[in-house]
Amino acid sequence: MKILQFNNVSKYFGGLKAIDGVSFALESGEIMGLIGPNGAGKTTIFNLASGFIQMTQGEILFNQTRINGKSPDRICQLGLCRTFQIVKPFGDMTVVENITVGSLLRTKEIEEAKAEALRIMDSLGMTGLKEKVAKSLTIADRKHLEVARALATRPQMLLLDEVMAGLTSVETMEMVAMIRKLRDNGITILLIEHIMQAVMNLSDRIVVIHHGQKISEGDPKTVANDERVIKAYLGEEYHEFTQG
């Protein structure tokens, strides 16, 4: 069953075509990678899907309901939540307080929201961070907090925007394991990421965006061998490495 569909989606900023007629769909329970060079339009796709900007033409369906034109909070209430590449927690609040804010989307009872936040922290192995002030966290812990805060909204699907950026190789492996666990728990995932080894290992399918257009879609092996993708993004060195 298709959970999220982009149908001939375009976004123009004046004369600039940031997104130009892009169509693809995710199946429920799938992990899809969204890749392409910087400036290709990947974050614009996230911004459109999450309601932060409005499209020029086309439609986006979530669970067969048209969501373009809806506000970010309404889209989140429907079960589609996103993280941001630049993590901005409430710096003077503790980790558990930050996550509790996300829980308040579903309940107005503070104690109930906090209990949900604690449950999420426990499931992600973050209990030791509970009383830490958010601005004191490492980059890796801030990334985990961003995911936890999104999970607190009880999403059916997550849009993950470079949650592995700036992490060490060990931290990246931990994030990969977390994403797999989220999918195992029934959450569909669309992720933007530049760490190709992680994307290729995680993704069931990959969509490649270049100059605002979709140039390839398929399983990781198919995409890695697509000449258009090699030329536009991956490069011959990566292709030779994967073939070796």
N, C-alpha and C positions, 0 to 999 in steps of 0.2 A: 504493500500500500504506500502510495506517495504521500509524504508528510509535508514537503516544502517544494513548491514549483515556481520557477522563474519563466515567464512566458513572454518572449520578445521584449525584454526589459531594456529601456534606454534612459540615460540621464545626461542632459546637456547643460553645461554651464556656459551660457552665452553661445559662442560658436564652437566651444570645446566639447567633443563627444567623449565624456568620461566612461560611459557604458553605452554600447551600440548594438542593440538587438540581441541580447544574450538570453539564451534559453537552456535550462537544465533542471533536473529534479532529483530529490533525494528520497530513497525508500526509508520507511520507518526502521530504526535500529541500525542504520548504516553509518559508517564513518567516511566522509568525503573530504579530500584535500582540495583546497582552492589555491593554486599557485600561479606565479607569473612574476615578471620583473617589477621593481619598484615603480609606482606610478601607473601600473597596468589597469587599475580600477577595482582591485580586490576589496579594499576597505569601503569603497563606494557601494559595492554590492551589499556588504554588511550593513552599512548605514541605511540603505533602501529597505532591506528586509526588516530591520529593527525600528523603522519609522522615524529615524533622526533626520532624514531628508526625504523629499517626495520625488517620484520619478517623472520623466517627461512623457514616456509612453510605455505600454505593456501592463502586465499585472503580476502580482505575487500572491500565491495561494498557500495558506497554511492549514492543513487538515481540510482542504477543499473550500476554505473560507478566504475570500479576498481580503488581504490585510493592507495593501497599499492605500494610503490615505488615513489609516488609523494612527493613533498616538503611540509613542514608545511604551507608555505604561499599560495601554490596552493590549498591545501585542504581547507584552510580558505576561499579562494576566491570562492570555490565551495559551501560554505555554512555550513561547519562543523567547529565549533570553540570550544576551550576548555579553562577552567580556571585551575589554579595551586593551589595545596594544600598550598604551601608556597608562600604567596602573595608578589610580588616584583614590586610595582609601581615605576614610575620615581619619586624618593623621593623629589627632589627639584622643581618639577613642580606642578602646581595646579591641583585640581581634574578635572576641565573642560579641562585642557590641556592634561591630561592623557587620557581622554575619546576621545578627538579630535584625538589623535594618532591612535586609533582604527578606527575612521571614515575615515581616510586617505586611508584605503584599497579600498574604493569605489569611492573616488573622490580626485583629487589633488588640489582642491580649498579649501584653508584654511578656508575661511568664511563659505562655505557650510559645511565643516567638523565640524566646531565649532557649527553651528546651529543644526546639527544632534546630537552632544554631549549634547547640552542644552535641546533638546527635550527628549532625553533618561533620563537625570537627572530629568526632570520634571515628566516623567512617573513613575520613581522609588522613587519619593519623596526626591530627593537628592539636590534640588536647593540650599538649605542653605549651602551646602558644596562647592559650586562652586569655590570660591577663596581660599579655604584652601589648604595649601601645603600638599602633599600626605604623607610625612614622619611624619606629626603631627597627623594623623588620628588614631582613636581607631581601635582595631582589627575588630570590627563589621563594621565600615565604610570602612576599607580597603577591607573587603570581598565584600561589596556592590560595591565598585569601581571596583574590579576585574570582577564582573558580568557585570557592566555597560560598561566596556571597551570591553568585549567580544561582548555585544549586539551592540556596535557601528560598528562592522563588518557586521551587518545585516545577522545573521546566520539563517539557517533553523533549525539547531540542535545545542544544546550545550552539551558538556561534562563537568559536574560540579564535581570537585575533592575536596571533604570535605569542602564545602563552609560554613558548620555550625560548624566546629571544633573551639573550643575556645570561643564559644559564650555562653552567659547566656541563661536561659530558655526563657526569654522574647525576646531576640534577635533571638533565634532559631525560635520562632513562627513567627517573622517578616520575616525571610528568607523563611520559609515554604510558607507564604502568597505570597512572591515575586515569588517563583518558580511556584506556581499555576497560578499566573497572567501571567507569561511567556508562560505557556502551553495554557492558554485561548487565548493568542494572536497568537497561531499557531506554537510555537516553540516546537520541540521534545526534550526530555531531557533524558540523561543517567547520573545518579549521583552515585558517590562513597560516602558513608557516614557510620559512625559508630554509630550515634544516632538512635537507632533502632525504637523508637517511631515515629520519623520524617519520616524515610524510609518507615515504614509500612503504615503510614497515607497518604504519598504522592504517592506511587508507584502503577501503574496499574499492573505491574508484577515485579518480582525480579529474578535476576540470582545470584547464589552463587558460588564463586570460592574458591577452597581449593587446596593447593599444585599445582597451575597452571592448575587445571582441573575444569570443570563445574560439580558440584555435585547435583545441584537442579535448577529448573526453574519453575515459576508458579506465581499465585496470592499470595499476602502476607499471607493469611491464610494457604494456602497449604504449602508454604515454612516454615512458623513458626512451622508447625506440622511435618515436615520432620525429621525423626530420624537422618539422616546423618548431617543435618544442626544443629540440637540441639547438637549433639556430637562434631562437628567440630568448632562451632562458638557461637551459641546463648546460650547454656547451659540450664540446667534444670530449673534454677531459672527464666530465662526469659520466658521459655515455661509455667511454672506454673503461672507466672504473667499474661500472655496473656490469659490463660484459665480461670483465676479468674475473 
